[in-house]
Amino acid sequence: MHEATPPDTAFLQPPQFIRADETGYPTRSTRKIELVSSLAVLASGRIWATWYAGKTPAEDHNNYVVLATSDDDGESWSERWVIDPDGEGPARAFDPELWVDPRGRLWSFWNQAVLHEGKVAGVWGSIIDDADGDDPRPGEPRRITDGVMMCKPTVLADGTWLLPASTWRTTAHSARVIASRDEGDSFELRGACDVAEEERVFDEHMIVERRDGSLWMLVRIRSGIGESVSTDGGRTWSPLQVSSLGHPSSRFFIRRLASGNLLLVKHGPIGEQTARTDLTAYLSDDDGRTWIGGLLLDDREKISYPDGQQTEDGTIYITYDFSRTEFREILMARFTEDDIRAGQPVSSRARLRLLINR
């Protein structure tokens, strides 16, 4: 589609939306890499999942994004769409994210860049039309901001949306906060947290609004998870410090639950910096000062990148990837707060290691 586009601007072009069953497009059996998944659950119960893949076992110009759905609570899945900037390159689509906004609209976010140039990458978004209908399809794609976003937005008490977009590794104040005060019609840079050069990597930051109105940002750093606080709605941030949570240099997941508790999904016990193994869910009832429970979702090595959502009935859905270039699995777990507190599946909703794609 964009064969004549100069390589240094190819990532700025709108992508192709391709039906997943279109003849000639890479199938599951031809993929050599699958990684970085996200999910969202609609009010109807339909689950959407996304991840990115490629025909070579690398994060390269062949990467494209996959969108799939389940109408039976994750027991079976159908691939729907592929998002691809330009076929075999030079641009890649990667690190996707799904999110249901306060109006119930399903947003598909993804990023486009040439290789790993995060400082000149771009965050794209599309609202999925008829997301719970018979013929769901991505709406018009929009380039939202510079950088890479691979964690869910946060909606503040005043209705402002905050999107965590990072300019990756080489740029000061890379953990950026992109705000929308009009429900996604427009976006603007509100502020950013500076990550020290010796700790700076991919950021992959997430933001929680605390009960006192302050914002708590957690950031992927080389030492594990860094933390920063804003008391002015995300415009300025305290100097980043290494948190006491413990984690490998990898994505984690944190979210406010309907109960008011915080959910944290990370590798290993609180306070320990483990490898990418023992993916575990914890709860906090005091805004992250202490953590309780510990439901082990998957104890295998090469488990990574949790993302998820809680539904109105209290069920928590988490997706993650396993063995990106060997087994190439995208998985899902569902459970409740009771399961986390018990440290084992005790509810009728609990199911672990549900396969989304292999």
C-alpha positions as CSV (number, residue, x, y, z in Angstrom):
1,M,0.0,0.0,0.0
2,H,2.8,2.4,0.9
3,E,5.7,1.0,-1.3
4,A,6.8,4.5,-2.4
5,T,6.8,6.0,1.0
6,P,10.4,6.9,2.2
7,P,11.5,4.6,5.0
8,D,11.9,7.4,7.6
9,T,8.3,8.5,7.2
10,A,6.6,5.1,6.5
11,F,5.4,4.8,10.1
12,L,3.4,8.1,9.7
13,Q,1.1,6.5,7.1
14,P,-2.3,5.0,8.0
15,P,-2.2,1.2,8.2
16,Q,-4.1,-1.4,6.3
17,F,-7.0,-3.2,8.1
18,I,-7.2,-6.7,6.7
19,R,-9.7,-9.4,7.5
20,A,-8.0,-12.2,9.2
21,D,-9.4,-14.8,6.9
22,E,-8.3,-13.0,3.8
23,T,-6.5,-15.4,1.4
24,G,-2.7,-15.1,1.5
25,Y,-2.3,-13.5,4.8
26,P,-0.1,-15.2,7.4
27,T,-1.9,-17.9,9.3
28,R,-1.2,-19.2,12.8
29,S,1.0,-22.0,11.4
30,T,3.3,-19.6,9.6
31,R,3.9,-17.2,12.5
32,K,7.3,-17.3,14.1
33,I,6.6,-14.8,16.9
34,E,3.6,-13.9,19.0
35,L,3.8,-11.5,22.0
36,V,2.5,-8.5,24.0
37,S,-1.2,-9.2,24.4
38,S,-4.1,-7.1,25.7
39,L,-7.8,-7.7,26.2
40,A,-11.1,-5.9,26.8
41,V,-14.5,-7.2,27.8
42,L,-17.7,-5.6,26.5
43,A,-20.9,-5.3,28.5
44,S,-22.4,-7.9,26.2
45,G,-19.8,-10.4,27.5
46,R,-17.8,-10.6,24.2
47,I,-14.1,-10.6,24.9
48,W,-11.6,-9.0,22.5
49,A,-7.9,-9.9,22.6
50,T,-5.0,-8.4,20.6
51,W,-1.3,-9.1,20.2
52,Y,1.3,-8.7,17.6
53,A,3.0,-11.3,15.4
54,G,5.3,-11.8,12.4
55,K,6.6,-14.3,9.9
56,T,10.1,-14.0,11.3
57,P,11.2,-14.8,14.9
58,A,12.0,-11.2,15.6
59,E,10.6,-7.7,16.5
60,D,11.1,-6.4,13.0
61,H,9.5,-4.8,9.9
62,N,7.3,-7.9,9.4
63,N,5.4,-7.3,12.6
64,Y,1.6,-6.8,12.5
65,V,-1.3,-6.7,15.0
66,V,-4.0,-9.3,15.4
67,L,-7.5,-8.8,16.8
68,A,-9.6,-11.7,17.9
69,T,-12.9,-12.3,19.8
70,S,-14.5,-14.9,22.1
71,D,-18.2,-15.2,22.7
72,D,-18.0,-18.1,25.2
73,D,-16.0,-16.5,28.1
74,G,-12.6,-17.3,26.6
75,E,-13.1,-21.0,25.8
76,S,-12.7,-20.5,22.1
77,W,-11.5,-17.7,19.8
78,S,-12.0,-16.3,16.3
79,E,-9.4,-14.0,14.7
80,R,-11.1,-11.0,13.1
81,W,-8.7,-8.4,11.8
82,V,-5.0,-7.7,11.1
83,I,-3.5,-4.3,11.3
84,D,-0.4,-3.8,9.1
85,P,1.2,-0.6,8.1
86,D,2.9,-1.8,4.9
87,G,3.3,-5.5,4.5
88,E,6.9,-6.4,4.6
89,G,8.2,-3.1,5.7
90,P,9.9,-0.8,6.5
91,A,7.3,0.1,9.2
92,R,6.0,-2.3,11.9
93,A,2.8,-2.4,13.9
94,F,3.4,-3.5,17.5
95,D,2.6,-3.3,21.2
96,P,-1.3,-3.1,20.9
97,E,-3.8,-2.3,23.6
98,L,-7.5,-2.7,23.9
99,W,-9.7,-0.5,26.1
100,V,-13.4,0.1,26.8
101,D,-13.9,3.8,27.4
102,P,-16.6,5.2,29.8
103,R,-19.1,5.4,27.0
104,G,-18.7,1.7,26.3
105,R,-16.8,2.2,23.1
106,L,-14.0,-0.3,22.3
107,W,-10.7,1.4,21.4
108,S,-8.0,-0.5,19.6
109,F,-4.6,1.2,20.1
110,W,-1.3,0.1,18.5
111,N,2.0,1.7,17.7
112,Q,3.9,2.2,14.4
113,A,7.7,2.7,14.0
114,V,10.6,1.7,11.9
115,L,12.4,-0.9,14.0
116,H,12.9,0.2,17.7
117,E,13.0,4.0,17.2
118,G,10.6,4.7,20.0
119,K,11.5,8.4,20.1
120,V,10.0,8.8,16.6
121,A,7.3,6.2,16.9
122,G,3.6,7.0,17.0
123,V,0.5,5.9,18.9
124,W,-2.5,5.1,16.7
125,G,-6.1,4.4,17.7
126,S,-9.3,3.2,16.1
127,I,-12.8,2.8,17.6
128,I,-14.2,-0.7,16.7
129,D,-17.5,-0.2,15.0
130,D,-20.2,-2.8,16.0
131,A,-17.8,-4.3,18.4
132,D,-20.4,-6.7,19.9
133,G,-22.2,-7.3,16.6
134,D,-22.0,-9.7,13.7
135,D,-19.6,-7.6,11.6
136,P,-17.2,-5.7,13.8
137,R,-14.6,-3.6,12.0
138,P,-12.0,-1.0,12.9
139,G,-13.1,2.6,12.3
140,E,-11.0,5.4,10.9
141,P,-7.4,5.2,12.2
142,R,-6.0,8.2,14.0
143,R,-2.4,9.0,14.9
144,I,-2.8,10.2,18.5
145,T,0.6,11.2,19.6
146,D,4.3,10.6,19.3
147,G,5.8,7.7,21.3
148,V,4.7,4.2,22.2
149,M,1.7,3.3,24.4
150,M,1.3,-0.2,25.6
151,C,-0.7,0.1,28.9
152,K,-4.3,1.1,29.5
153,P,-5.5,4.7,29.8
154,T,-6.7,5.9,33.2
155,V,-9.9,8.0,33.7
156,L,-9.6,10.5,36.5
157,A,-12.4,11.5,38.8
158,D,-13.0,14.7,36.8
159,G,-13.5,12.6,33.6
160,T,-10.1,13.4,32.1
161,W,-8.4,10.5,30.2
162,L,-4.7,10.0,30.7
163,L,-2.8,7.9,28.1
164,P,0.7,6.7,29.1
165,A,2.9,7.2,26.0
166,S,6.7,6.8,26.1
167,T,9.4,8.1,23.9
168,W,11.6,5.2,25.0
169,R,15.2,5.0,26.2
170,T,16.9,8.0,24.6
171,T,14.7,10.9,25.6
172,A,14.6,12.8,28.9
173,H,11.1,13.0,30.4
174,S,10.2,10.0,28.4
175,A,7.3,8.7,30.5
176,R,4.7,11.1,29.1
177,V,1.1,11.7,30.0
178,I,-1.3,12.5,27.1
179,A,-4.6,13.9,28.2
180,S,-8.0,14.1,26.7
181,R,-10.7,16.3,28.3
182,D,-13.3,15.7,25.6
183,E,-13.7,11.9,25.6
184,G,-11.1,11.2,23.0
185,D,-12.0,13.9,20.4
186,S,-8.6,15.6,21.0
187,F,-5.4,14.8,22.9
188,E,-2.6,16.9,24.3
189,L,0.7,16.5,26.2
190,R,0.0,17.3,29.8
191,G,3.3,16.4,31.5
192,A,6.0,13.7,31.8
193,C,8.2,12.0,34.4
194,D,11.9,12.0,33.9
195,V,13.6,8.6,34.1
196,A,17.3,8.7,34.9
197,E,19.4,7.6,32.0
198,E,20.9,4.7,33.8
199,E,17.4,3.3,34.6
200,R,15.7,4.3,31.3
201,V,14.4,1.5,29.1
202,F,10.9,1.2,27.6
203,D,8.9,2.9,30.5
204,E,5.7,0.9,30.0
205,H,4.2,3.1,32.7
206,M,0.8,3.0,34.3
207,I,-1.1,5.6,36.3
208,V,-3.4,5.2,39.3
209,E,-5.5,8.0,40.9
210,R,-5.2,7.6,44.7
211,R,-8.0,8.3,47.1
212,D,-6.4,11.6,48.1
213,G,-6.5,12.8,44.5
214,S,-2.8,12.3,43.8
215,L,-1.6,10.3,40.8
216,W,0.8,7.4,41.3
217,M,2.9,6.4,38.3
218,L,4.7,3.1,38.1
219,V,7.4,2.7,35.5
220,R,9.4,-0.2,34.1
221,I,13.0,0.5,34.8
222,R,16.2,-1.5,34.7
223,S,16.0,-2.2,38.4
224,G,12.4,-3.3,38.2
225,I,9.6,-0.9,38.9
226,G,10.1,2.9,39.6
227,E,7.5,5.2,41.1
228,S,6.6,8.9,40.9
229,V,3.8,11.0,42.2
230,S,1.9,14.0,40.8
231,T,-0.3,16.3,42.9
232,D,-1.4,18.5,40.0
233,G,-3.2,16.1,37.7
234,G,-0.2,14.8,35.9
235,R,1.5,18.1,34.9
236,T,4.5,17.7,37.1
237,W,6.0,14.6,38.7
238,S,8.3,13.9,41.6
239,P,11.8,12.5,40.9
240,L,11.5,8.8,40.0
241,Q,12.5,6.4,42.7
242,V,12.9,2.6,42.8
243,S,9.8,1.2,44.4
244,S,9.7,-1.6,46.9
245,L,7.5,-3.8,44.7
246,G,10.3,-5.9,43.1
247,H,10.1,-7.0,39.5
248,P,12.2,-7.9,36.5
249,S,12.6,-5.3,33.8
250,S,9.3,-6.1,32.2
251,R,5.7,-4.9,32.0
252,F,3.4,-5.3,35.0
253,F,-0.3,-4.5,35.4
254,I,-2.0,-2.3,38.0
255,R,-5.7,-1.2,38.1
256,R,-8.3,0.2,40.5
257,L,-11.1,-2.4,41.0
258,A,-14.8,-1.7,41.6
259,S,-14.3,-2.5,45.3
260,G,-11.8,0.3,45.6
261,N,-8.9,-2.1,46.0
262,L,-5.9,-2.0,43.8
263,L,-5.0,-5.1,41.7
264,L,-1.3,-5.7,40.9
265,V,-0.1,-8.5,38.6
266,K,3.6,-9.0,38.7
267,H,6.3,-11.6,38.7
268,G,7.1,-13.3,42.0
269,P,6.5,-12.2,45.6
270,I,6.1,-8.6,46.5
271,G,9.6,-7.1,47.1
272,E,11.5,-9.7,45.1
273,Q,13.1,-9.1,41.7
274,T,12.6,-12.4,40.0
275,A,12.9,-13.6,36.4
276,R,9.9,-13.6,34.0
277,T,8.2,-16.4,35.9
278,D,5.6,-17.0,38.6
279,L,3.1,-14.4,37.4
280,T,1.0,-13.6,40.4
281,A,-2.0,-11.3,41.3
282,Y,-2.1,-9.3,44.5
283,L,-4.6,-6.9,46.2
284,S,-4.1,-3.7,48.2
285,D,-6.8,-2.0,50.3
286,D,-4.5,1.0,51.3
287,D,-3.6,2.5,47.9
288,G,-0.5,0.4,47.4
289,R,1.2,0.7,50.7
290,T,0.7,-3.0,51.6
291,W,-0.3,-6.0,49.5
292,I,-2.3,-9.1,50.4
293,G,-3.1,-12.5,48.9
294,G,-1.2,-13.9,46.0
295,L,-2.9,-16.0,43.3
296,L,-0.3,-17.7,41.1
297,L,-1.5,-17.4,37.5
298,D,1.4,-19.2,35.8
299,D,4.6,-20.6,37.2
300,R,6.5,-21.2,33.9
301,E,9.5,-19.4,32.7
302,K,9.2,-17.0,29.7
303,I,5.8,-15.7,31.0
304,S,5.3,-12.0,30.5
305,Y,3.3,-8.8,29.9
306,P,0.1,-9.0,31.8
307,D,-2.9,-6.8,30.9
308,G,-6.5,-7.0,31.8
309,Q,-9.9,-5.7,32.9
310,Q,-12.6,-6.3,35.6
311,T,-16.2,-6.7,34.5
312,E,-19.3,-5.6,36.4
313,D,-19.9,-9.0,38.0
314,G,-16.4,-8.7,39.7
315,T,-14.6,-11.2,37.4
316,I,-11.0,-10.2,36.6
317,Y,-9.6,-11.1,33.2
318,I,-5.8,-11.1,32.6
319,T,-4.0,-12.0,29.4
320,Y,-0.2,-12.6,28.9
321,D,2.2,-14.2,26.6
322,F,4.4,-17.3,26.9
323,S,7.5,-18.3,25.1
324,R,7.3,-15.8,22.3
325,T,9.3,-17.6,19.6
326,E,9.1,-21.2,20.6
327,F,5.6,-22.1,21.9
328,R,4.2,-18.8,20.9
329,E,1.2,-18.8,23.2
330,I,-1.2,-16.0,24.1
331,L,-3.2,-17.0,27.2
332,M,-5.9,-15.7,29.6
333,A,-6.8,-16.2,33.2
334,R,-10.1,-15.2,34.9
335,F,-10.6,-15.0,38.7
336,T,-12.0,-12.9,41.5
337,E,-10.8,-11.0,44.5
338,D,-11.7,-14.0,46.6
339,D,-9.3,-16.2,44.6
340,I,-6.5,-13.6,45.2
341,R,-7.1,-13.5,48.9
342,A,-7.2,-17.3,49.2
343,G,-4.1,-17.7,47.1
344,Q,-5.8,-20.4,45.1
345,P,-8.8,-20.7,42.8
346,V,-11.9,-20.9,45.1
347,S,-14.6,-19.2,43.1
348,S,-16.7,-20.7,40.3
349,R,-15.4,-18.1,37.9
350,A,-11.8,-19.1,38.2
351,R,-10.0,-20.6,35.2
352,L,-6.3,-20.4,34.6
353,R,-4.2,-20.9,31.5
354,L,-7.0,-20.6,29.0
355,L,-5.5,-20.6,25.5
356,I,-6.3,-17.6,23.2
357,N,-3.8,-18.5,20.5
358,R,-0.9,-20.8,19.8
